[in-house]
Amino acid sequence: MNKILDAILASDSTPEDFAALELPESYRAVTVHKEDEGMFEGLPSGEKDPRKSLHLDEVPVPELGPGEALVAVMASSVNYNSVWTSIFEPVSTFAFLERYGRLSPLTERHDLPYHIIGSDLAGVVLRTGPGVNKWHPGDEVVAHCLSVELESADGHNDTMLDPEQRIWGFETNFGGLAEIALVKTNQLMPKPDHLSWEEAAAPGLVNSTAYRQLVSQNGAGMKQGDNVLIWGASGGLGSYATQFALAGGANPICVVSSEDKAEICRKMGAEAIIDRKAEGYRFWKDEHHQDPREWKRFGKRIRELTGGEDVDIVFEHPGRETFGASVYVTRKGGTIVTCASTSGYEHTYDNRYLWMSLKRIVGSHFANYREAWEANRLIAKGKIHPTLSRSYALEDTGQAAYDVHKNLHQGKVGVLCLAPEEGMGVRDQEKRARHEEAINLFRDAEGERTDGRSRNV
């Protein structure tokens, strides 16, 4: 691994140099173990601790197949699917690996007693398999997390509809929280050249998810002038939705849970902000009954911020806790677009407010390659910025996942894999200088920058 890192850090390494590098027999990776599947049985979700289930193991380098690449991972990040994997909810991800392993002799590699997790990376291509023409050793890349087989016609209009669509590093093995990752080459995209490794790794999953959910015609199809209600507007997903709304001429109504998070939204450029904790919204009277009076109070507050207008789009991901309110406050003919259910999967809402007002509920899940490419292109152009707030060393990934599980973070949490320190990998300093303030917004918000860098590692 040292020779690989030396080649990446050297300024004069050529594609031939990378192609000539000898691959190691093994590498370090963050894993969960199949034998631990029952370790949290009987505990409520909030008491399940990723620090107890995530391991840093030395694992063998996987066999490289057609259309695939091995990537030296300089940095990755923690997404909520990493938390789900670490606490074995809603099901153990080993069920995904077993199912994928039955598909073909090649996919059988994924069915192992350990699962290498992680659905983001920024790094350098080391090897490509047979049939790969676009990507070469030495290419600096980021990866989106859509893994598809495309042997069915269903996926050829929108690859997210492929019956064998999976999320890499969650429903497949050999993910990005490691020193080396195995990806399909149709997951690769150019690394934005003005960003460091950890900054480039942070947007992938959440940026692409927010793009499809809010901007794409496969999602809400946001247009100029739309009022967009964004739950968790300073969080991993919401911070990108807020940026897309502002960049696209829409009006974000940002829902947050603290004044610190409200201030982040203001610094991104948002003006309409609701601090749900400070204003005391309680959408459920008890475990079984919602409170429509709170929906109405919430709707009234939104209209105060929009000049009397209801929202055109609700960017939903909390799920059970908020879904009834989301359906209620959406304008007639508006859209509730949902991509997750972090507070619970069983949604309850009053259907009268949906059918009689001609509203739409749209399910949205990650993004196809084109959507991910466009979302990454906006990052590369400096139109949308990473929301990285802190980074951890690879051996501290359990703590990083714990912070995300407990919502102790702002924006995205990064992990350094091969990168020896933060701030490395910037190729275009002039472009970076034009966007430095926006790039560091979430770091600054937590007061973690010292000489321009966070010091959590």
C-alpha positions as CSV (number, residue, x, y, z in Angstrom):
1,M,0.0,0.0,0.0
2,N,2.9,2.4,0.7
3,K,4.0,2.2,-3.0
4,I,0.5,2.9,-4.1
5,L,0.3,5.9,-1.8
6,D,3.7,7.2,-2.9
7,A,2.6,7.1,-6.6
8,I,-0.6,9.0,-5.8
9,L,1.2,11.6,-3.8
10,A,4.0,12.1,-6.4
11,S,3.4,14.9,-8.8
12,D,5.0,13.2,-11.8
13,S,3.4,9.7,-11.7
14,T,2.1,8.5,-15.1
15,P,-0.7,6.1,-16.1
16,E,2.1,3.6,-16.9
17,D,3.5,4.0,-13.4
18,F,0.1,3.1,-11.9
19,A,-0.4,0.2,-14.3
20,A,3.0,-1.2,-13.2
21,L,2.3,-1.1,-9.5
22,E,2.0,-4.4,-7.9
23,L,-1.3,-4.9,-6.1
24,P,-1.1,-6.0,-2.4
25,E,-2.5,-9.3,-1.3
26,S,-4.7,-7.5,1.3
27,Y,-5.8,-4.2,2.5
28,R,-7.6,-2.6,5.5
29,A,-11.3,-2.2,5.4
30,V,-14.2,-1.4,7.8
31,T,-16.5,-4.4,8.1
32,V,-19.4,-5.9,10.0
33,H,-19.2,-9.6,10.7
34,K,-22.0,-12.1,10.0
35,E,-21.4,-13.8,13.4
36,D,-22.4,-10.5,15.1
37,E,-25.9,-10.3,13.4
38,G,-27.7,-10.9,16.7
39,M,-25.6,-8.7,19.0
40,F,-28.2,-6.0,19.3
41,E,-31.3,-8.1,19.6
42,G,-33.8,-6.7,22.0
43,L,-32.3,-3.2,22.1
44,P,-34.2,-0.2,20.7
45,S,-32.5,1.4,17.7
46,G,-31.1,4.3,19.6
47,E,-29.1,2.1,22.0
48,K,-27.5,0.1,19.2
49,D,-23.8,1.3,19.0
50,P,-21.9,1.2,15.7
51,R,-18.7,1.4,17.7
52,K,-19.3,-2.2,18.9
53,S,-20.2,-3.7,15.5
54,L,-17.8,-2.1,13.1
55,H,-14.3,-3.6,12.8
56,L,-11.2,-2.6,11.0
57,D,-9.9,-5.8,9.3
58,E,-7.2,-6.9,6.9
59,V,-9.0,-8.4,4.0
60,P,-7.9,-10.0,0.7
61,V,-8.1,-8.0,-2.5
62,P,-11.1,-9.3,-4.5
63,E,-10.8,-10.8,-8.0
64,L,-11.4,-8.2,-10.7
65,G,-14.2,-9.0,-13.2
66,P,-15.3,-7.6,-16.6
67,G,-16.4,-4.0,-16.5
68,E,-15.0,-3.4,-13.0
69,A,-12.2,-1.4,-11.4
70,L,-10.1,-1.6,-8.3
71,V,-9.7,1.9,-6.9
72,A,-7.2,3.1,-4.3
73,V,-9.5,4.9,-1.8
74,M,-8.0,8.2,-0.5
75,A,-11.2,9.2,1.3
76,S,-14.8,8.1,1.9
77,S,-17.7,9.2,4.0
78,V,-20.4,7.9,6.3
79,N,-24.0,7.8,5.1
80,Y,-27.1,6.6,7.0
81,N,-26.9,3.3,5.1
82,S,-23.6,2.7,6.9
83,V,-25.5,3.2,10.2
84,W,-28.2,0.8,9.1
85,T,-25.6,-1.8,8.2
86,S,-23.8,-1.4,11.5
87,I,-26.9,-1.9,13.7
88,F,-28.3,-4.6,11.4
89,E,-31.5,-2.7,10.6
90,P,-34.0,-2.9,9.1
91,V,-32.5,-6.3,8.2
92,S,-29.0,-7.6,8.2
93,T,-27.2,-6.7,5.0
94,F,-25.8,-10.2,4.9
95,A,-29.2,-11.1,3.4
96,F,-28.4,-8.8,0.5
97,L,-25.0,-10.3,0.0
98,E,-26.4,-13.9,0.0
99,R,-29.1,-12.9,-2.5
100,Y,-26.5,-11.2,-4.8
101,G,-24.1,-14.1,-4.5
102,R,-26.7,-16.4,-6.0
103,L,-27.0,-14.4,-9.1
104,S,-23.9,-15.6,-10.9
105,P,-20.4,-17.1,-10.4
106,L,-19.0,-13.6,-10.5
107,T,-21.3,-12.1,-7.9
108,E,-20.6,-15.1,-5.6
109,R,-17.5,-13.2,-4.5
110,H,-19.8,-10.8,-2.6
111,D,-21.2,-13.5,-0.3
112,L,-18.7,-13.5,2.5
113,P,-18.8,-13.8,6.3
114,Y,-17.8,-10.1,6.4
115,H,-19.3,-7.1,4.7
116,I,-17.0,-4.2,3.6
117,I,-19.2,-1.2,3.9
118,G,-19.3,2.4,2.5
119,S,-21.1,3.9,-0.5
120,D,-18.8,6.9,-1.3
121,L,-15.2,7.2,-2.4
122,A,-12.6,9.5,-3.9
123,G,-9.4,7.9,-5.2
124,V,-7.3,6.7,-8.0
125,V,-8.0,3.8,-10.5
126,L,-5.4,1.0,-10.0
127,R,-6.7,-1.7,-12.4
128,T,-9.6,-2.1,-14.8
129,G,-11.2,-5.4,-15.9
130,P,-11.8,-6.8,-19.4
131,G,-14.0,-4.6,-21.6
132,V,-13.2,-1.3,-20.0
133,N,-12.1,1.5,-22.3
134,K,-13.0,4.8,-20.7
135,W,-11.1,4.6,-17.5
136,H,-7.4,3.9,-16.9
137,P,-4.9,3.4,-14.1
138,G,-4.0,6.7,-12.6
139,D,-7.4,8.4,-13.2
140,E,-8.6,10.4,-10.3
141,V,-12.2,9.5,-9.7
142,V,-15.2,9.6,-7.4
143,A,-17.8,6.9,-7.5
144,H,-21.6,6.9,-7.3
145,C,-23.2,4.0,-5.5
146,L,-25.6,2.6,-8.1
147,S,-24.8,-1.0,-9.0
148,V,-26.8,-2.5,-11.9
149,E,-26.6,-5.6,-14.2
150,L,-28.8,-4.2,-17.0
151,E,-29.7,-7.6,-18.4
152,S,-33.4,-6.8,-18.2
153,A,-35.1,-4.3,-20.5
154,D,-36.7,-2.7,-17.5
155,G,-33.6,-0.7,-16.6
156,H,-32.7,0.7,-20.0
157,N,-34.9,3.8,-19.8
158,D,-34.0,4.5,-16.2
159,T,-31.3,2.3,-14.6
160,M,-32.8,2.7,-11.2
161,L,-35.6,0.4,-12.5
162,D,-33.2,-2.4,-13.2
163,P,-34.6,-5.5,-11.3
164,E,-31.0,-6.1,-10.2
165,Q,-30.4,-2.6,-9.0
166,R,-28.4,-2.4,-5.8
167,I,-26.6,0.2,-3.6
168,W,-22.8,-0.5,-3.7
169,G,-21.3,-0.9,-0.2
170,F,-24.8,-1.6,1.3
171,E,-26.4,-4.3,-0.8
172,T,-23.0,-5.3,-2.3
173,N,-19.6,-6.0,-0.8
174,F,-16.2,-4.3,-1.2
175,G,-17.4,-0.8,-0.4
176,G,-15.6,2.5,0.0
177,L,-14.7,2.6,3.7
178,A,-11.5,0.9,2.9
179,E,-8.0,1.3,1.4
180,I,-9.2,-0.4,-1.9
181,A,-12.7,-0.7,-3.3
182,L,-14.2,-2.8,-6.1
183,V,-16.7,-0.9,-8.3
184,K,-18.3,-1.2,-11.7
185,T,-16.7,1.3,-14.0
186,N,-20.1,2.7,-14.8
187,Q,-20.0,4.0,-11.3
188,L,-17.0,6.2,-11.9
189,M,-17.0,10.0,-12.5
190,P,-14.1,12.5,-12.6
191,K,-13.0,13.9,-9.3
192,P,-13.7,17.6,-9.0
193,D,-10.2,19.1,-9.3
194,H,-10.6,22.0,-6.8
195,L,-11.5,19.7,-3.9
196,S,-9.5,17.7,-1.5
197,W,-9.9,14.0,-1.4
198,E,-12.2,14.1,1.6
199,E,-14.3,16.9,0.2
200,A,-14.7,15.1,-3.1
201,A,-15.8,11.9,-1.4
202,A,-18.5,13.6,0.7
203,P,-21.2,14.6,-1.8
204,G,-21.6,11.3,-3.9
205,L,-24.5,9.5,-2.4
206,V,-26.4,12.4,-0.9
207,N,-25.8,14.9,-3.7
208,S,-27.0,12.5,-6.3
209,T,-30.0,11.4,-4.2
210,A,-31.0,15.0,-3.6
211,Y,-30.6,15.8,-7.4
212,R,-32.9,13.1,-8.5
213,Q,-35.4,13.7,-5.7
214,L,-35.7,17.4,-6.2
215,V,-34.4,18.4,-9.7
216,S,-34.9,15.4,-12.0
217,Q,-38.1,14.7,-13.8
218,N,-37.9,11.3,-12.2
219,G,-38.5,13.2,-8.9
220,A,-40.2,16.5,-8.2
221,G,-39.0,18.3,-11.3
222,M,-38.4,21.5,-9.3
223,K,-38.8,24.8,-11.3
224,Q,-38.0,28.5,-10.7
225,G,-40.2,30.1,-8.1
226,D,-41.3,26.8,-6.4
227,N,-41.6,26.9,-2.6
228,V,-39.8,23.8,-1.4
229,L,-40.1,22.5,2.2
230,I,-36.9,20.8,3.2
231,W,-36.8,18.7,6.3
232,G,-33.4,18.5,8.0
233,A,-32.1,21.3,5.8
234,S,-28.6,21.4,7.2
235,G,-28.1,17.7,7.3
236,G,-26.5,15.3,4.8
237,L,-29.4,15.2,2.3
238,G,-31.1,18.5,3.2
239,S,-28.0,20.6,2.8
240,Y,-27.8,19.6,-0.9
241,A,-31.5,20.0,-1.4
242,T,-31.2,23.6,0.0
243,Q,-28.3,24.3,-2.4
244,F,-30.2,22.9,-5.4
245,A,-33.3,25.0,-4.5
246,L,-31.3,28.2,-4.2
247,A,-29.2,27.5,-7.4
248,G,-32.4,26.6,-9.3
249,G,-34.3,29.8,-8.4
250,A,-36.7,28.1,-6.0
251,N,-37.5,29.3,-2.4
252,P,-36.4,26.8,0.2
253,I,-38.3,26.7,3.5
254,C,-35.6,25.1,5.8
255,V,-36.7,23.0,8.7
256,V,-34.0,22.5,11.3
257,S,-33.7,21.5,14.9
258,S,-31.4,24.1,16.4
259,E,-30.2,27.7,16.0
260,D,-26.8,26.5,15.0
261,K,-28.3,24.6,12.1
262,A,-30.6,27.6,11.2
263,E,-27.4,29.7,11.0
264,I,-25.9,27.3,8.5
265,C,-28.9,27.6,6.3
266,R,-28.7,31.4,6.4
267,K,-25.1,31.2,5.4
268,M,-26.0,29.0,2.4
269,G,-28.4,31.8,1.4
270,A,-31.8,30.6,2.7
271,E,-34.1,33.1,4.4
272,A,-37.2,31.1,5.3
273,I,-36.3,28.9,8.3
274,I,-38.3,27.0,10.9
275,D,-36.6,25.8,14.0
276,R,-39.0,22.9,14.8
277,K,-37.6,22.4,18.4
278,A,-37.7,26.1,19.3
279,E,-41.2,26.4,18.0
280,G,-42.3,23.2,19.7
281,Y,-43.9,21.3,16.9
282,R,-45.2,17.9,18.1
283,F,-47.0,16.2,15.3
284,W,-47.9,13.1,17.4
285,K,-50.1,13.3,20.5
286,D,-48.9,9.8,21.5
287,E,-47.5,6.7,19.8
288,H,-50.7,6.0,17.9
289,H,-52.4,9.4,17.2
290,Q,-51.2,12.4,15.3
291,D,-52.3,16.0,16.0
292,P,-53.9,17.8,13.0
293,R,-53.9,21.0,15.0
294,E,-50.1,20.9,14.8
295,W,-50.2,20.3,11.0
296,K,-52.4,23.5,10.7
297,R,-50.1,25.5,13.0
298,F,-47.1,24.4,10.9
299,G,-48.9,25.3,7.6
300,K,-49.7,28.7,9.0
301,R,-46.1,29.3,9.9
302,I,-45.0,28.3,6.4
303,R,-47.5,30.8,4.8
304,E,-46.0,33.5,7.1
305,L,-42.7,32.8,5.5
306,T,-43.8,32.6,1.9
307,G,-46.2,35.5,1.7
308,G,-49.3,33.4,2.1
309,E,-48.4,30.5,-0.3
310,D,-48.3,26.8,0.5
311,V,-45.4,24.7,-0.6
312,D,-45.1,23.2,-4.1
313,I,-42.7,20.5,-3.1
314,V,-41.9,18.7,0.2
315,F,-38.5,17.1,0.3
316,E,-39.3,14.2,2.6
317,H,-36.9,11.8,4.3
318,P,-37.7,11.6,8.1
319,G,-40.8,9.5,7.4
320,R,-43.2,8.5,10.1
321,E,-42.7,11.5,12.4
322,T,-43.3,14.1,9.7
323,F,-45.2,12.5,6.8
324,G,-48.7,13.4,7.9
325,A,-47.7,17.1,8.3
326,S,-45.9,16.9,4.9
327,V,-49.0,15.7,3.1
328,Y,-51.2,18.3,4.8
329,V,-49.0,21.4,4.1
330,T,-48.4,20.7,0.4
331,R,-50.4,23.0,-1.9
332,K,-53.2,21.7,-4.1
333,G,-51.6,19.8,-7.0
334,G,-48.2,19.7,-5.2
335,T,-45.7,16.9,-4.7
336,I,-44.4,15.1,-1.7
337,V,-41.2,13.3,-2.8
338,T,-39.7,10.8,-0.3
339,C,-36.4,8.9,-0.3
340,A,-36.1,7.6,3.2
341,S,-37.8,7.0,6.6
342,T,-35.2,7.7,9.2
343,S,-37.8,8.1,11.9
344,G,-39.9,5.0,10.9
345,Y,-41.1,3.2,7.7
346,E,-44.8,3.1,8.5
347,H,-46.2,6.4,7.3
348,T,-49.7,7.6,8.4
349,Y,-51.4,10.5,6.8
350,D,-55.0,11.8,6.2
351,N,-55.7,10.7,2.6
352,R,-58.4,13.3,2.2
353,Y,-55.7,15.9,1.9
354,L,-54.0,13.9,-0.8
355,W,-56.8,12.7,-3.1
356,M,-59.2,15.7,-2.8
357,S,-56.3,18.2,-3.4
358,L,-54.8,16.2,-6.3
359,K,-51.4,15.9,-4.6
360,R,-48.7,13.4,-5.6
361,I,-46.5,11.2,-3.5
362,V,-43.3,10.2,-5.4
363,G,-40.9,7.6,-4.3
364,S,-37.3,8.4,-5.1
365,H,-34.2,6.3,-4.5
366,F,-30.6,7.3,-5.2
367,A,-30.1,8.3,-8.9
368,N,-29.2,6.8,-12.3
369,Y,-25.8,7.3,-13.8
370,R,-26.9,10.3,-15.8
371,E,-28.4,12.0,-12.8
372,A,-25.3,11.2,-10.7
373,W,-23.1,12.6,-13.4
374,E,-25.0,15.8,-13.7
375,A,-25.0,16.2,-9.9
376,N,-21.2,15.7,-9.8
377,R,-20.8,18.1,-12.8
378,L,-22.4,20.8,-10.7
379,I,-19.9,20.1,-7.9
380,A,-17.1,20.3,-10.4
381,K,-18.3,23.6,-11.7
382,G,-18.5,25.1,-8.2
383,K,-22.3,25.6,-8.4
384,I,-22.9,23.1,-5.6
385,H,-20.5,22.6,-2.7
386,P,-19.5,19.8,-0.3
387,T,-21.1,20.0,3.1
388,L,-18.2,18.3,4.9
389,S,-18.0,19.2,8.6
390,R,-15.4,16.9,10.0
391,S,-13.2,13.9,9.1
392,Y,-12.1,10.8,10.9
393,A,-9.3,8.3,10.5
394,L,-10.3,5.0,9.0
395,E,-9.8,3.3,12.4
396,D,-12.3,5.7,13.9
397,T,-15.2,5.0,11.5
398,G,-17.2,3.4,14.3
399,Q,-17.2,6.8,16.1
400,A,-18.1,8.6,12.9
401,A,-21.1,6.2,12.3
402,Y,-22.1,6.7,16.0
403,D,-22.1,10.5,15.5
404,V,-24.4,10.1,12.4
405,H,-26.6,7.7,14.2
406,K,-27.0,10.1,17.1
407,N,-27.3,13.2,14.8
408,L,-24.3,14.8,16.5
409,H,-23.0,16.0,13.2
410,Q,-23.6,18.8,10.7
411,G,-23.7,18.1,7.0
412,K,-21.5,15.1,6.0
413,V,-18.9,13.2,8.0
414,G,-15.8,12.2,6.1
415,V,-13.3,9.3,6.6
416,L,-9.6,9.4,5.5
417,C,-8.7,6.0,4.1
418,L,-5.3,6.2,2.4
419,A,-4.9,10.0,2.6
420,P,-2.4,10.7,5.4
421,E,-4.0,14.1,6.2
422,E,-6.8,16.4,5.2
423,G,-6.5,19.0,2.5
424,M,-4.6,16.9,0.0
425,G,-5.5,16.2,-3.7
426,V,-6.4,19.8,-4.7
427,R,-5.4,20.3,-8.4
428,D,-6.9,23.6,-9.2
429,Q,-6.1,26.1,-6.5
430,E,-7.4,29.1,-8.5
431,K,-10.9,27.6,-8.8
432,R,-10.8,26.6,-5.1
433,A,-9.9,30.1,-4.0
434,R,-13.1,31.4,-5.7
435,H,-15.2,29.0,-3.6
436,E,-13.2,28.6,-0.4
437,E,-15.8,30.1,1.9
438,A,-18.6,27.9,0.6
439,I,-16.4,24.8,0.7
440,N,-15.6,25.4,4.3
441,L,-19.0,26.5,5.5
442,F,-19.9,23.4,7.4
443,R,-16.4,23.1,8.9
444,D,-16.5,26.7,10.0
445,A,-20.0,26.2,11.5
446,E,-18.5,23.6,14.0
447,G,-15.5,25.8,14.7
448,E,-13.2,23.0,13.6
449,R,-10.9,24.7,11.1
450,T,-7.4,25.4,12.1
451,D,-5.3,27.0,9.3
452,G,-8.0,26.0,6.9
453,R,-8.3,22.4,8.0
454,S,-10.3,20.4,10.4
455,R,-8.3,18.5,13.0
456,N,-10.6,15.6,14.0
457,V,-8.2,13.0,12.6
